[in-house]
Amino acid sequence: MRRRIITCIMLPLIACLLLASVFLSGAAPVMALSPIASQLIRVWYFDSVNEKWLLYDPSVPNELNTLNTLKKGNEIFILVKSSMYITTGSGVTVNMSPGWNRVIW
């Protein structure tokens, strides 16, 4: 019985730690934006430290994409084909309209 209790406690804890590591370190755009992949056109993010725009465009070869990580709190600009909802890295659900959408990830 004791072994079963430990397993029931440890598995959710491990899952929680794995999710926390994704939210704290960021996630690859291809994974983070997979729920809207069919409607996604491109994403831009301005890297204020290096003073340059970073791009994620699912229609180009991956080596041409310069946005490699979406981090919680980043301000990104998402271009989509139609209305939809997305849940950000912060856990906030955002209603997006066709065209450009400013989202705090």
VEXTI-93459 format. One record per residue (C-alpha): x, y, z. Coordinates in steps of 0.001 Angstrom, whole numbers, padded with zeros to 6 digits, always signed. Layout:
XYZ ...
//
This chain:
+000000+000000+000000 +002766+002453+000894 +004465+001962-002460 +001247+002815-004317 +000815+006051-002317 +004373+007141-003122 +003813+006428-006820 +000576+008439-006823 +002356+011393-005255 +005544+011213-007337 +004023+010958-010825 +002030+014218-010608 +005054+015908-009041 +007307+014828-011903 +004739+015999-014468 +004448+019322-012639 +008231+019790-012640 +008445+018999-016345 +005718+021524-017142 +007371+024129-014914 +010664+023688-016732 +008915+024320-020057 +007219+027491-018774 +010347+028837-017085 +012827+028097-019848 +010449+028617-022733 +009217+026350-025481 +010014+025909-029142 +007449+027761-031283 +006629+024610-033236 +005519+022937-029989 +003998+025950-028233 +001941+026967-031266 +000941+023474-032395 -002736+023978-031345 -003059+026706-033998 -000639+025253-036578 -003267+024949-039321 -004106+028678-039103 -000669+030084-038229 +001114+032189-040847 +004037+033672-038895 +005245+035062-035571 +007533+038020-034887 +009290+038911-031638 +011564+041903-031003 +014683+040944-029052 +015392+044211-027226 +018731+042981-025855 +020193+042325-029313 +017948+044928-030990 +016637+042675-033749 +013429+041046-034872 +013166+037256-034634 +010888+035256-036941 +009051+031948-036761 +007391+030971-040043 +006177+027364-040332 +006214+027552-044142 +009981+028058-044459 +012839+025633-043731 +013546+025558-039994 +017099+026909-040417 +015617+030198-041695 +013616+030724-038501 +015378+032904-035954 +012790+032694-033138 +013759+029502-031321 +012038+029942-027950 +008791+031485-026721 +009221+032592-023127 +006546+033533-020627 +005980+037295-020699 +007394+037866-024212 +005391+040242-026383 +004905+038516-029736 +003003+039335-032901 +001078+036414-034399 -000394+036433-037911 -003278+033962-038297 -005757+033117-041066 -008953+033005-038989 -010441+033657-035558 -009293+031280-032825 -008264+030965-029210 -004784+030193-027927 -003547+029583-024407 -000265+031373-023789 +002746+030191-021823 +001345+032213-018922 -001865+030165-019005 -004024+033035-020316 -006493+032236-023114 -006436+034861-025860 -009091+035366-028540 -007280+036100-031808 -008781+037687-034906 -007755+037057-038519 -004620+039082-039253 -002024+040362-036794 -002485+039858-033048 -000299+041257-030258 -000001+038610-027548 +001874+038571-024255 +003104+035004-024150 
//
